[in-house]
Amino acid sequence: MRQVKVGVIGVGRMGQRHCRVYSTLRQAQLVGVCDAVPEIGRRVAEEYEVPFYEDVDALLERVDAVSLTTPTPSHFGLAMRCLDRGVHVLIEKPVTETVKQAEILARVAESCPLVAQVGHIERFNPAYIELKNVLENMTVLAVNFRRLSPYVGSNTDVDVVLDLMTHDVDLALDLMGREPVSVNAYGLTAFSGYIDHAVAHLCFGSGPILTLTASRVTEQKVRFVEVTALEAYVEADLLNKSLSVHRRTIGEYLNHDRRGVKYRQESVVERIFVPTQEPLFLELQHFVDCILHGNAPQVSVRDGLNALRLVTDIRNAIYESLSVVTEEARRVRDAICVPV
């Protein structure tokens, strides 16, 4: 059985997860890691009993493919080096720092026989996969994405649109199969100085209306997709991997004599079976399979470019409206933040 020799460039939190999964894939062999911080790189390399490479090119000489899990500003340059050296590459989202870089990278990736995949991991979430199956024969009217997190533990180096909403932007484009005709978005800053809470409305002409909410100022972690269709109301919990379909809602008033009249509403609820599989495992397995069988990846650089374009449009719309709410957001922040 042929094994793909893989390496991981950037072994922070996400890179270490990639190492863990690669070490369990039968058709992949983790052969080395690289990181800008030698202490971290050597520690991870020792954990997985593989060599640590301070030089990226030294690692690229020994692998068939790499996961690129470095900070976003380095994605473009490193991805171009990988493709130039004939190495397949999986680039964590967002694909690049700028739309222009993504356009160049997409052209290069599409002109060579290598696999270049973007790590929009929610495409491989079993709950999302089953959601797409359920919606195949439905007339979708509206979709509501909610991605909420507490501030502690969030990535505060970028705003919440780049950090969280980008996942649902990619899912929205995948569900619709086309670009929206209009974008409206609003946001505010609460803690970080960046946008911490954002709401975007995407209109697809005569098609569905999509609402995306991303926040890192909640005290609960939520990853929800709610779909209103003519045939049913569908709830997908991407975090807990569950899917419910509500049909034939019936409402009635009941007379309880002395207790008065009460209202009751019932519906038929279908609980759809969702396999208990890790999205990252499915994503990396797909990457390796594409390399072995010469298939195009499910999430291409072009898909990453389209998501980045829409994210940029949303961010621009927010920043245009942000002057209206910035002073109020500062006042709220100052009122609730207690100096340590």
C-alpha positions, 0 to 999 in steps of 0.5 A, a space after each residue: 500500500 502506497 503511503 503519502 509522505 507528509 509534513 506540517 509547516 507551523 506546529 501551533 495549536 492547529 498544526 499539532 492537530 494535523 500532526 495527530 491526525 496524520 499519525 493515524 492515517 493508514 495511507 499517510 506517513 508523517 515524516 517531519 515538521 517545521 516551525 519558526 520557533 525551534 523550541 516548539 518545533 522540536 517538542 512536537 517533533 519529539 512527540 511524534 518521533 519525526 525530524 524537526 526542520 528549521 528550513 522549509 526547503 529541507 522539509 520540502 525535499 523529503 515530502 510528497 505533501 504538506 499541511 500549511 498551518 502558519 499565520 495567514 500572512 505567510 500562506 501565499 509565499 509558502 504555498 507558492 514555494 510548495 507548488 514550485 517544488 512539486 509538493 501537494 499542499 493543504 492551506 489552512 483558511 483563509 487561503 491568503 491574506 489578500 484577494 490579489 494573492 488568492 487570485 494569483 495562487 488560484 491561477 498557479 494551482 489550476 495550471 499544475 497537476 498538484 493538489 492544492 486544497 484549502 482547509 475550510 473544515 466545516 465542509 467535512 462536518 458530518 452534520 453539514 454533509 447530512 444537512 446538504 442531503 436533507 435539503 436536496 429536494 426542499 425549496 429553501 427560503 432562508 438560512 440562518 448561520 450562528 457561530 458564537 464563542 466566548 472571548 476567552 480562547 478566541 483568536 483576537 489577532 484578527 476580527 471576528 469575520 476573519 476568525 469565525 464568520 469565514 467558516 459560514 461564508 464558505 458554507 453559504 457559497 457552497 449551499 447556494 452555488 453562486 455569489 450573492 447579489 447584495 451584501 449588508 453587514 454591521 458590527 461592533 467592537 467590545 473588547 479587542 479593538 477589532 470587530 467582535 460581533 458581526 451580522 451579515 445579510 446576503 441576498 441571492 436575488 429571487 433565491 433564499 435570504 441568508 443571515 450570518 452572525 458571528 460573535 466572540 462576546 457570548 458566554 456559550 459556544 454555538 455552531 448552528 445552521 437553521 433552514 426555513 424551507 417550504 417543506 420543513 424547518 431544519 436545525 443543524 448543530 455543527 458542534 454537537 453533530 445533530 440534525 433535526 427536521 420539523 414538519 407538519 406543525 399543528 397549533 390548537 387552543 385547549 379549554 382547561 375549564 377553571 384553568 382557562 384556555 391554553 395554547 399547544 403547538 406540536 410538530 413531527 420531528 425527525 432526528 437524522 442520523 449523523 455519523 460520529 466522525 471528526 471533521 479534521 480526520 475526514 478533511 485530511 483523509 480526503 486530501 491524501 485520497 486526492 493525491 493518491 487517486 489524482 482527484 480534484 479537492 472538494 475545497 479548491 484554492 478557487 473556493 478559498 478565493 471566493 470565500 475571501 472575496 465575500 469576507 472582504 465585502 462583508 468586512 468593508 460593509 461593516 467598516 463603512 457603518 462602524 463609525 456609527 457604533 464605535 463610540 457606543 461600543 467603546 462606552 460599553 466596553 469601558 463600563 464592563 471591563 474592570 482593570 486587573 
